[in-house]
Amino acid sequence: MRLIQKSLPLLLLVFMGLTACDDNSSSGNNGNGATPASGTWKVSYFFDKQDETSYYNNYTFEFGANGSLSATNGSQTWTGTWATGFDDSANKFLIDFNGSVPSALGELEEDWRIIQMDANFMHFEHTSGGNGDTDVLKFSK
């Protein structure tokens, strides 16, 4: 019993330290550890109040294992980064392009909740903080 009484403060300190750790960060390849498969991806569905998939018909995307991202429309290429993380009790996929990009690519710069992610298909959703609308983004190989 004495050993338990002496150990109790230490156990409480360890427990408090563990429960205080709340990782709401979003840096490369943490969270659920999901990574996009290598190769070329296309937006197979994009919904933002209406179906806007056609805005992405000419784009292809490459997600590098190191968190790099490139989007090409045949004549131009834009670069950026992708990352996974855990925030708001959900696994997230973040897309961020460098500098100025076409509005269609700017629409993809969000912290997307991961719905499904496998070798040939990725499904993400983002709920707007302003009006509560849910955007849907799907990539296919």
N, C-alpha and C positions, 0 to 999 in steps of 0.2 A: 504494500500500500504506500509506503514511504517513497519507493521508486517512482510510482505513478504520480504522486504529489510533486516530486521534484521535476519530473519530466513534463508535467502538464504545461507550464509556461513555455517551454521550448516547442512543444507540439502546437500550442496556440499560435506562436509566432510563425512557425512554418506554414500552418494553415492560412493565416492572414496574408502571408506573402504570396501564397499560391492563388488565393481568390482575388488579390489585388491586381494580378496580371490580366489585363484585358487588351488583347492585341487587335486594335482597329486599324492597323496599318495596311498598306497595299504595296508591297514591294515584290519584285520579280520572283515568281515561282514559289511563293509560300501559300498559305491557306490550304486548299485541298490538294496541292501539288500537281494539278492538272496542267498539261502543256499541249498546245495545238500540234498536231502531227505535221511533219515537214511536207513541203509541196505547195502547190498552188490551190488557193481557196477562192470561191466566188460567193457573193451574197445571194443566197437562194430565196430569202424573204426578209423584207424590212417593213415594219408597220409603225407609223407615228401618226395617230389619228386617222390614217388611211394607208392603203397599200402603196408604198413608195419603192418597191423592189426595182422598178424599171430605171430608177436613177443610178443604179449600180451595174447595169448590163455590161458596160465596157470596162469595168474594174476587175482586176485580179489582186489577190492579197497573199503575201508571204509572211509567216510568223517564224522568226528565227528562234532557235533554242536558247539564245542568250537574251531574249526579251526584245529583240529588234523587230521592226515591222516595216513593210513596204507595201504601198498600194500603187498600182500602175493602171493607166487607162489606154495603153497602147503607145502614146506619144510622150507622156510625162510620168514621172515617178515621185511619190511623196514618201518620206520616211518618218518613223516615229518609234514608239515603244508599246509593248503590251506587258501586263503583269497580272498575277493572280494574288488574291488576298482574302481576308475574312473580315467582314464589316457588317454591322446591322444584322447579326445572326445569320449571315449567308455567305457562301463562297462567291467571290466576285472576280470578274475579268475586266481589267481596265485597259482602255485604248487611248493613246495620246499621240497626236501627230506633232511634228516639229514645224513651227512657223505657220505661215498662212496656207490654208488648204481650201479646196472647193467646198461649198456648203454641204454637199452630200457626205464628204469625209468628216466634216465638222460634226455632223449628226451622230457619228459613231463614237465620238469622244465622251464616253460615259463610264460609270462603274456599273457594269452589267452583272446581274445575278446569273450564275451558271445554272442552267436547267439541265442541259445534257452536253457532254463533251466526249467525243470518241474519235477514232482515226479518220472518219469520213464525214462527220456531221457535228456542228456546234450550234446550240440553241441558247440564247441569252435573253433576259428581260430586264427592263429598267423602269421603275415606277417614279414618275416625276414628283419632286417634292412640292412643286407649286400647285398643280391641279389634280394630282393623283392618277393621271393617265399612265397606262402601261405601254411602253414601246417594246417591240419584239424584233430581234435580230437573229437570223439563221445563216450560217455559212455551210457550204457543201463543197466537197472535192470533185 
